[in-house]
């Protein structure tokens, strides 16, 4: 499975901790991320992550394009709902594309944990029929 990992600045440390906690599961999958988030995750987990551009420099659009081409199976996007983003349309497009293409999306830690545990149990195998 290909998993996209995205985190707003205020959630990057939380994403690092999430990836440390679930490193064993994540290591079995193909990972991609926006640039800064990916670098920070690699620093603490030593996981191999394909890094796109930084989110505000086009990384969100790159991940959006992969979603449109059915190349991503799961998105974990730890969002900061309290701080307005200059690139808010890019943020919203990823959420909209996940809805349009039936891609599981977690936008908070609780849902991220549910989806990653579901992935580990094999509950996400239905995504294979989309490929």
C-alpha positions as CSV (number, residue, x, y, z in Angstrom):
1,X,0.0,0.0,0.0
2,X,1.1,3.5,-0.7
3,X,0.6,5.9,2.2
4,X,0.9,9.7,2.0
5,X,2.0,11.4,5.2
6,X,1.2,15.2,5.5
7,X,1.4,17.4,8.6
8,X,0.9,21.1,9.2
9,X,3.7,22.8,11.1
10,X,1.9,22.6,14.5
11,X,1.4,18.9,14.0
12,X,4.8,17.8,12.7
13,X,6.0,16.6,16.1
14,X,2.8,14.6,16.5
15,X,3.4,13.1,13.1
16,X,7.0,12.1,14.1
17,X,5.7,10.5,17.3
18,X,2.9,8.7,15.3
19,X,5.5,7.3,12.9
20,X,7.8,6.2,15.7
21,X,4.9,4.4,17.4
22,X,3.8,2.7,14.2
23,X,7.2,2.3,12.5
24,X,6.8,-1.4,12.1
25,X,3.5,-1.1,10.2
26,X,4.7,1.8,8.1
27,X,8.0,0.1,7.2
28,X,5.9,-2.6,5.3
29,X,4.4,0.0,3.0
30,X,5.5,2.5,0.4
31,X,5.6,6.0,1.9
32,X,5.5,9.4,0.4
33,X,5.2,12.8,2.1
34,X,5.5,16.5,1.6
35,X,9.1,17.6,1.8
36,X,9.6,18.9,5.3
37,X,7.3,16.4,6.9
38,X,9.1,13.6,5.2
39,X,12.6,14.8,6.2
40,X,11.5,15.1,9.9
41,X,10.0,11.6,9.9
42,X,13.1,10.1,8.3
43,X,15.3,11.8,10.9
44,X,13.5,10.0,13.8
45,X,12.4,6.7,12.2
46,X,15.0,6.0,9.5
47,X,12.0,5.0,7.3
48,X,12.4,5.4,3.5
49,X,10.1,8.1,2.3
50,X,9.7,9.5,-1.1
51,X,9.6,13.2,-0.5
52,X,7.7,15.6,-2.6
53,X,8.2,19.4,-2.6
54,X,7.3,21.2,0.6
55,X,3.5,21.5,0.9
56,X,3.3,25.2,0.2
57,X,5.7,24.9,-2.7
58,X,3.7,22.3,-4.7
59,X,4.0,19.2,-2.6
60,X,0.2,19.2,-1.9
61,X,-0.5,19.4,-5.6
62,X,2.0,16.5,-6.3
63,X,0.2,14.3,-3.7
64,X,-3.2,15.4,-5.2
65,X,-2.0,14.3,-8.6
66,X,-1.1,10.9,-7.3
67,X,-4.5,10.6,-5.6
68,X,-6.2,11.5,-9.0
69,X,-4.1,8.8,-10.7
70,X,-5.1,6.2,-8.0
71,X,-1.5,5.9,-6.9
72,X,-2.2,6.5,-3.2
73,X,-4.1,4.1,-1.0
74,X,-4.2,5.9,2.3
75,X,-3.6,9.5,3.4
76,X,-2.7,10.6,6.9
77,X,-3.0,14.4,7.0
78,X,-2.6,15.8,10.5
79,X,-4.2,19.2,10.1
80,X,-4.1,22.2,12.3
81,X,-7.7,23.4,12.2
82,X,-6.9,26.5,14.3
83,X,-4.4,28.3,12.1
84,X,-5.3,29.7,8.7
85,X,-3.0,28.6,5.9
86,X,-2.0,30.8,2.9
87,X,-2.2,27.7,0.8
88,X,-5.7,26.6,2.1
89,X,-7.0,25.8,-1.3
90,X,-4.2,23.2,-1.8
91,X,-5.1,21.7,1.6
92,X,-8.8,21.5,0.7
93,X,-8.1,19.9,-2.7
94,X,-6.4,16.9,-1.1
95,X,-9.4,16.3,1.2
96,X,-11.8,16.7,-1.7
97,X,-9.8,14.4,-4.0
98,X,-9.8,11.7,-1.2
99,X,-13.6,12.0,-1.1
100,X,-13.9,11.9,-4.9
101,X,-11.6,8.8,-5.3
102,X,-12.7,6.9,-2.2
103,X,-9.2,7.1,-0.5
104,X,-9.2,6.6,3.3
105,X,-8.2,9.9,4.9
106,X,-7.2,10.6,8.6
107,X,-7.1,14.2,9.6
108,X,-6.5,13.7,13.3
109,X,-4.5,11.3,15.5
110,X,-7.5,9.2,16.5
111,X,-8.5,8.4,13.0
112,X,-4.9,7.9,11.9
113,X,-4.5,5.2,14.6
114,X,-7.7,3.5,13.6
115,X,-6.6,3.4,9.9
116,X,-3.1,2.2,10.6
117,X,-4.3,-0.6,12.8
118,X,-6.9,-1.5,10.2
119,X,-4.1,-1.6,7.6
120,X,-2.1,-3.9,9.8
121,X,-5.1,-6.3,10.2
122,X,-5.5,-6.5,6.4
123,X,-8.8,-4.6,6.4
124,X,-7.5,-2.3,3.6
125,X,-7.0,-5.0,1.0
126,X,-10.2,-3.8,-0.8
127,X,-8.0,-1.0,-2.2
128,X,-6.3,-3.6,-4.4
129,X,-9.4,-3.9,-6.5
130,X,-9.2,-0.2,-7.4
131,X,-5.8,-0.8,-9.1
